[in-house]
Amino acid sequence: MKSILFADDTVLVQSDNNLKKLLNSVNHEMTKVMDWLTANKLSLNTCKTKYMLITSKHVSTASFVINVNGNRIERTLTYKYLGVLVDEKLTLKEHCKQLCSTISKYVGVMYKVKHYVNNQALRMLYHSLINSRAHYGIIAWGRAASCHLQPISVVLNRVMRCLNTDKLLTNKVTTIYKMQKIIQLKDIYNLEMSKFMYKYTTSQLPATFHNYFKLITDVHSYNTRQIKTRQFALTKARSNSGAKMMKYSAIDIWSKIPPAIKNKTCLALFLAEYKKYVLLSY
């Protein structure tokens, strides 16, 4: 069983292709966990402990029960971990739905106060209340299906119309984005993925990610143009859902960025130039 710890949150992960074997393995490992807690004079709050069975297969899970010291652990279909609402099918539908609802509330606030404050104050409200939420964890939930992301894009377009001061451009949302120097949702996702790739190529990420991607420079040691531009070996995913995985989508996004932007000397310059590059396409 693998443990993932962050601050005071602890996640235990166990996987198996056979449901019955997985159940036996989890219950066996939880016995070890309880023995360790007892030995270290710690206790487990079973009321706050939940488990999620993540699978894409249509199998009966009624018999899947986890018991700890005679107490049954509650099963949940969704769980918020580090601010991202994860569901058992990993569709991220619930997170997108909740985010859309949250942003809609703030949009209503902006429309109410727009007649009492200037555009600069409105932009501050947008960046503090909405833009920060649109950016947070988008690397994880930004790969959701377009039907789940579309409502968020629609709400963000409403924000742009609220920020618009030129009534002649009311129906040209992309023009408003460009004038406000704000990028759309799909480009926020690409920006954050590109930011991750820039940090990876400049060795600014933890050692955990060192072998996540396969660099062309790992294949040979010749001084080619691909090495200088930090290109990656592109591989094809087996399915459409697999293509959304970071090791495929991130490389695809990175490969479309001009070398002049990739080779910026610092992250701040890279982000500034990449944003300009995106805005020019609007």
Secondary structure as UniProt FT lines:
FT   STRAND          2..6
FT   TURN            7..8
FT   STRAND          9..13
FT   HELIX           19..39
FT   TURN            40..41
FT   TURN            46..48
FT   STRAND          50..51
FT   TURN            62..63
FT   STRAND          67..68
FT   TURN            69..70
FT   STRAND          71..72
FT   STRAND          74..75
FT   STRAND          78..81
FT   TURN            82..83
FT   STRAND          84..87
FT   TURN            88..89
FT   HELIX           93..113
FT   TURN            114..116
FT   HELIX           119..125
FT   HELIX           126..131
FT   HELIX           132..135
FT   TURN            136..137
FT   HELIX           138..141
FT   TURN            142..143
FT   HELIX           146..163
FT   HELIX           167..169
FT   TURN            170..171
FT   HELIX           173..180
FT   HELIX           185..201
FT   TURN            202..203
FT   HELIX           207..209
FT   TURN            210..212
FT   HELIX           216..219
FT   HELIX           225..228
FT   TURN            229..230
FT   TURN            240..241
FT   HELIX           242..244
FT   HELIX           246..255
FT   HELIX           259..262
FT   HELIX           267..279
FT   TURN            280..281
//
